[in-house]
Amino acid sequence: MKRLISILLILLFAISVKAKSVSVPDFTWGNALYYNLNIGDSVQFNGLNVVLHAVENHFNTLIIQNDTVKLKVSRRSLPTSLNAIRVFVADNKNVKKLASNKEIHGLLKKDALICLSETKNHMLAPGSFIFPVSYNDGFNWNLNEDNYMFSYEGNGCFDADKPERNNEGIGIALTDSRGIDKHWLLAMENSTVVWIEEKEDERKSMEACILLQSNSNPSVFYVYDHLYKNNIDVKEGQQIRAGELLGTSWGDDNWGYLQLAVVYSDTVPAYKNRFANCINFFPQLYELYFKNTFGFAKTFTRGKVDFGLPPVSNGNQKNILAFEEYTGKGWIYGSWNTAEKVMYCTKGAVGNARLKKVLFEGKNASCRNPKDYFEYEINVRNGVYRIRSLVGDVKLASWQKIEYEGIEAATYNLKAGELKWTSEKVVKVNDRRLTIRVYVDPSDQKVAGISEVVFQQAY
């Protein structure tokens, strides 16, 4: 017994030695302060004590004074406001483990990197900072693209898997502006053009990349990648103001987009390491677009959801991501799914979400669903709905059982590449969530797949 007590005392002492109070932020950007913390570390902010209590996969438990909050790494999630503090988790060690390109997580030095700011102020002062795409041509940010901050880029389509890496920065779809004067890209703040890279031997012949250096914080740099080199409207060394035109995007026959990153570096990044030390800035970008960081609930009464389509058909909306209120739809995951997405497969003009008990098997993102089913939810008004879906996998043999709001629609055992519509069901929604449940093969021998969902309020 004495030996056990001694061991416990030693462990408690070790924990107390490791844990410490952090007083100085690792870096700042605008009104946001970023702190690296180990489990047990604390920081005094705005008169309140903030402690990193635990880290589980991509979830992080923080204790703010006497309140406990559990936050995901904010790859596409909004901050939480509590006791006049706005907080989000910018990165953690488990999300970093998913990536082969670890340099993009270079700002993470401990278990988690958290961002704190005062709710009375914007994280980026309005007027001094601008959303990076002009609204003049009717641009609408979809917020549902599959290349968000630190997005895991492995699709799980085993015969043609993507590289196992994380997305650098945030991709903004500009599909209808490829190589033309539309949806002009803007400087996010007053800055200096450091370099413009358009070497044909290092990138596609019509593309260019621009690096801007912040005037307010010389350690902050803005990377604008995949621009149309014939439309570049600035020059190296030029001083530019927030909102000034930079150029337009370039794209191939499939897709056009802006790859935008904010990086923090004591030295000027070279083109080859332009994405090292990425700042997680999704909450700030959301704030610039919507003028606040308060979430809203998008609601549908009818619609069509496509899964895994090629970019030429649907931008980069694969509909394999976690549910977010502001998009009004998505998959329901727990802390078990660190990648926060399901697999998908695309063949020609069709595709599907690919579901198994074990996702991304053999990869860094490998995870096991503790349940025998996956759920996809859509925000709707309460009422009666007609719904059906196209199920199966475009490449593999599949088995799936489909339910809508608890009502069984079909169980199909399909051949490789075979897709089949379920019968239309009429269901009642009382909780403002239309739920599609897809059961998977409990033995995990076959995949389950869903390619399309069509729904409409009946009355």
N, C-alpha and C positions, 0 to 999 in steps of 0.2 A: 504493500500500500504506500509506504514512504517513497519507494522507488518510483511509483506511478505519479505521485504528487510532485516529486522532483522533476520528472520528465515534463509534466504539464507546466511547471513554473519556468523551466528552460524554454519551452515552446512559446509561452506567453511573453517572456523577456525578448526572445528573438523577434516576435511579431512587433513588439513595442519599439524595438531598435530600428526595424525596417520602416515602420510607419513614421511619417514626419509631416510637419506642417509646411506647406509651400506658400511663400509670400510673394514671389515675383513670377509673373507669367512668362512662359517660354517665348511668346511673341504676341503681338497685337495686330489687328487689322480693323480700321475704323474704330468703332466703339466696342468691339468684341475682343475678349482676352482669352487666350488659349493656354491651358495648363496640362502638363503631363503629370499623371498620378499613378502610383502603385496602389494596390488594394490596401486600405487602411490609412493612406495619406489624406490630408485635409488641406483646405485652402480657406482663408478668411476673405469673404467678398461682400461688399456692401453691408458690413456689420453682421453677416451670417456665416456660420461654419458649414462648409460643404465637404463631405467625406465620400470617397469612393469605397463602398462597402463590399461589393462583390462583382465579379465578371463571369457570366455564363454564356458561352458562345458569343453572339452579337449583342446580348442583353447586358446592361450595366446597372447595378443598384447603387443609387446615391442617397445619402442622408443629408438633407438640407435643414439645419437646425433640428427640429423635432419631427420633420416629415420625411417619409421614405418614398422614393420614386424609382421606377424601373424603366429604363430607357434603352431603346435600340440604338445602335450606331446610326446616325442620321444620314444614311445614304440617300434617302428620298423621303425622310420623315421630318416633321416639323418640331421646333423646340417646345419645351414645356416651360410655362411661367409659374413661379411659386415665390411668394413672399418678396415681390418686387424684383426677383431675379429671373432672367431668361437663360435657360440652360439647354444645351444639346451635347451629345457625345460625338465628337468628330471622327474618332478612330479607336480601335482597340486591337489587342494582340491577336485575337482569334480571326478577325477580319483580315488582318495582315497575312496570316498564315495561308489564306486562300490564294494569294497572288504569287506568281513566279517573278513578277517585276516588283520586287520589294522596295526599290528606290522611290516609288510614288508614295510610299508610307514613311518616308524618311523623317517626317516631323514627329512620328510616334517614338518616344524614348522609353516609355514605361508601359504599364498594363493598359492604360486608356488615356486618351487625349480629350479633355472636355473644354467646352467653350462657354464662357459666362459673360453676360451683359446685363445692364439695367433695363427693365421693361419700359421705363419712362423715356428712353431714347431708342431711336432706330439703331440697328447694328451698323448700317451704312447710312450716313446722313443724306437725306433727300436733297437733290440738287448737286451735291458733290459727287454722287455716284449715280450711274445710269444703267438701266437694263441694256444688255449688249446688242439687241436687235431692234431695228426701227419698226414702229407700228404703222408707218405710213402706207404700207401695201397690204394692210389687214392681217399682219402676222398674229398667229394665235399659238401660244406655247401649249403643247399637248400635255406635258407632264407625265406621260405614260410610256416614254421611250425606254428601250432596254439597254441604254448606255448612260445610266445615271452615275452618280459619284460612287467609285469603288465597286461598280457592278461586276459580279463574277462572270467572266466570259468563257463559259464552257457549256455547250448546249445539251450534252448527254446523248446526242445522236451518234452512237458509238462508231459508226463506219465513216464519219466525217466530222469529228469533234473539233471545236475551236481550240486555240491555244488556252492553256490554263493560266489566266492572268486576271487582273482587275482593270476596269476601264479607268483611263486617266482623265480626271476632270469630269465634265458633263457634256454630253452630246446633245445638241439642239437640232431637231429635224428641220430642214429647209428644202424639202423635196422639190417644190415647185419653183425654186430660184436657182437651179443649177446653171452656172455659167452665164447668167443674165443680170441686168441691173434691177434687182428686186430684193426686198428684205435686207437692206443695207445693214452692215455690222457697225457698231458704234463703240467708241472708247468708253470704258466703264468709269474712268475718272481722269483728271488732269494727269498727263503722263508724257513720257519721252519714247519715241520709236527707237529701240535699241538695234534691232536688225530685222531684215526681211529675207527669208530663205525660200528660194525657188529653184534650187539646183535640180536639173532633170535626172541626174544619176542617183539622187537620193530619194526622189518622190515622183509621183505622177506628173507628167509633163505640164499640165495646166494648173497645178496646185501651187499654193504659196502658204507660208506660215509667218505670222508677225509676232514679235515680242515687244511688249510695252513695259516700261519701268514706271512705277508709281511715283508721283511727285511728292505725295504726302508721307510715304514710307518707302524709302529707296530699296528696302529688302523685299518688297512685294512686286511681283512681275505677273503680267497677264499674257497668256499664250492663246493666240487665235490661229487655229489650224484648219486646213482644208478650204482655203480661200482661192478664188479665181484670180490667177496672177495678172490677167489682162485688165482687171478692175481694181487693182490696188490704188488707193487714193492718197497715200501718205509716202513719205520718204524717210530713210534712216537718218536719225539725229533730229527729226522734226519734233517740236513741242506741240502737243495737241491738247485740246480741252475736252472735258467730259461730254459725251454725246456727239463728238465729231466723227464724220464718216471715215471708215477704214477701207471697206471693200465689200464684196459679196462672196457668197460661198461657191464652191465648185462641187460637182458630183459626176458620177459615171451614169451608165444607163439604168442603174438600180436605185440610186439614192444620193441625195446631197445633204450635207449637214455641217454645222460648225462644231468643232471640237474645242471647247473652251476650258482652260485651266487657270487657276490662280496658284502661284507657287511662292514659297518664301525661301530666300537664299541670300547669303552674305556676299556672294559673287554673282556676276552676270551668267545666267545659264547659257550653255551652248545649245545648238540645235539638237544634238544627239542626246542630251540629258535634260531637254526642256521640260519634261514632266516629273523630274525629281522634286521631292518635298512638296507634294500637292497639299494645298489647304482645302479642307472640306468646306465648301461654300454654298451647298444647296440651300440651307435656310436663308442665307443672304440673298441669293438669286431669287428665291421665292418672294422675299420681302421687297426687292426692287420691282418685281412684276406686279404683285398684288397690293403693295404699299403697306403691308402689315405681315405679321407671322401668325395670325389667327387662322385656324383651319376652317373650312366650310364643307358642307356635305353636298356633293353633286348627286342629283337624283334623276332617275329615268322612269318613263312610263312605257317605253318601247325601245327596241334596239336589236343590233346584231353584234355579237362578239366573235372575232376570228382569232384563232390561236396558231402561232408559229408561222404566219405567212411570210414570204420573202419581202424585203424592204420595198421593192418596186410597187407592191400592192398596198402596203399599209405603213409607209414610213419605217420606223423601227419599233412598232407596237406589236410585241409578241403575245401580250396578255398572259404572261407567265409569272408576273410579279405579285408581291404581297398586297393585300387590300390596304388602300389609303382612302380616307374620307373624301379628300379633295378630288380624287379620280372617280369615286363612286363605285369602284369595282375592284376585284382582285381575289387572290387565293388567301385562305386563312392558314397561317403557319404559327407554330409555337417557337420557343427558343431552340428547338431541336434542329431547325433548318437555318444554318448560319449564312448560307448564300441567299436566303429569302427569295427563292424562285424554284419553280419546277423545271424539268428538262423540256426540250421541244425538238421537233424534227421537221425539216422542210424538204419537199421534193417538187421541183418545178414550181408551179403556181399555187400549190396547196401545202398545208402544214398542219401540225397538231401539237398540243401540249402532251408530253409523254410522262406517264405516271407509273411509279413503282414503289414498293415498300422502301427500297434503298435507292436514293437518288445519287447521281454522280459517282457511282461505285468505282473504287480504285483511284479516285481523284482527291485532291485536298479538301474539296467541298463535300465529300461523301457523308451522308447522313441517313438515318433510319426513321421513318415515320412511325410513331408508336401506335397509330391507328391503322385500320384496314381500309381507309378511305381518305380522299381529299375533298375539300369543299371550296367552291368558288361562289362568291357572294356579290350581288348587285344591289345598290341602293335604289329602292323604288318607293312609290307611294303605296300605302296600304290599299288592298283591293284584290280583285280576282284577275289572274293572268293566264294567258295561253303561252305555252313554252314547248320547245322541242330542241334537239341538238343532234349534230352529226358527230358520230363517234368512230373510233378506230385509229390505227397508226398507219402513216403513209409508207412505211418501210417494213415493219415487223408484224408478226401475228400478235393479236391482242385479245384480252378478255377484260370486260368491264360491265359493271352493273350501275345503272343510272337512276337516281332519285331526284325529284323536284319537290321541295318543301315536304320531304318525308313520304311522298307518293312515288312508288316504284314505276318507272317508265319502261325499262327494258334491261335484259341481260344478254349480251352478245359475245360470242366466241368467234372472232373473225380471222380470216386469212391475212397473210402479209400484204399490206397495201390496200386492204379492203376497208371502205368507209360506209357507214350505214346510218340513216336517220332513225331516231326513235319516233314513236308515235307522239302526236301532240297531246299534252296533258293540260287540264284546267286546274289551277291550284289557287289557294287563297293565302295572301300574305298579311300578317298582322303585326309584324315587328319591323317593317320597313326594309327588310332584307330578303331578296329572292335568292334562295340557296339551291345550288346544284351540287349534289353529292355524287362523287365517282368512286365506287368501290374497286379495289385492285385485287389481283390474284394473290391470295394469302401466302401461297408457296413462292411467290415472286419469280415464277418461271416465265410468265408472259407480261408484257407491258399493258397498260390501259392507255387509251388515247381519247382526246376530245378535240375536234377541229372547229366546231362552230356552234353557237347558241343563238337562237332567235326567240324573242319574247315580245309580248304586247299586252297591255292592260285591256281586259275584256269589259269590265265595269267596276 
